[in-house]
Amino acid sequence: MGIWEMKRQEGWGAMAVAAAIMPVLVGFSAVMGSIGIVLMFIEWRKGRWSFTLLAATLLASSVILWFLSRVLFK
């Protein structure tokens, strides 16, 4: 959604949209990833393991993981 909105802008407008959208997307992804990690820890403590929960956590936190990989390996 964010990339689609940035592609619609011309010139410096894409930079302005990115500055407005990206912090929200990265923050939301970090929150959802953190919630997923807590839920996975709770399941692990109960002696259960859920591949579906792992996949959902990775998908929800994919934006923050991509952002961190770009920052760390640039």
C-alpha positions in Angstrom: 0.0 0.0 0.0 2.7 2.4 0.9 4.8 1.7 -2.2 1.7 2.0 -4.4 1.0 5.4 -2.9 4.6 6.5 -3.4 4.6 5.4 -7.0 1.6 7.6 -7.7 3.4 10.7 -6.6 5.6 12.8 -8.9 9.0 14.3 -8.1 9.6 15.1 -4.4 6.0 14.1 -3.5 7.1 10.5 -3.1 9.7 11.5 -0.5 7.0 13.4 1.5 4.6 10.5 1.3 7.4 8.0 2.3 8.3 10.2 5.3 4.6 10.1 6.4 3.9 6.5 5.8 7.0 4.5 6.5 7.3 5.3 10.3 3.7 4.1 10.8 4.3 0.9 8.7 7.6 0.1 10.5 6.1 0.8 13.9 3.0 -1.3 13.3 5.2 -4.1 12.0 7.4 -4.0 15.1 4.3 -4.1 17.4 2.7 -7.0 15.5 6.0 -8.9 15.5 6.4 -8.3 19.3 2.9 -9.6 20.0 3.6 -12.6 17.8 6.9 -13.3 19.8 5.0 -13.1 23.1 2.3 -15.4 21.8 4.9 -17.9 20.6 6.6 -17.8 24.0 3.3 -18.5 25.7 2.7 -21.5 23.4 6.2 -22.8 24.0 5.7 -22.6 27.8 2.6 -24.6 27.4 4.5 -27.3 25.5 2.9 -26.6 22.2 4.3 -25.3 18.9 2.4 -23.6 16.2 3.8 -23.3 12.7 0.9 -21.1 11.7 1.7 -18.7 14.5 5.3 -18.6 13.5 4.4 -17.9 9.8 1.9 -15.2 10.9 4.6 -13.6 13.1 7.1 -13.6 10.3 4.6 -12.2 7.9 3.5 -9.4 10.3 7.0 -8.4 11.1 8.3 -8.7 7.5 8.4 -4.9 7.1 10.6 -4.3 10.2 12.8 -7.3 9.2 13.3 -5.8 5.8 14.0 -2.4 7.2 16.5 -3.8 9.7 18.3 -5.8 7.0 18.6 -2.7 4.8 20.0 -0.6 7.7 22.4 -3.3 9.0 23.7 -4.7 5.7 24.0 -1.5 3.7 
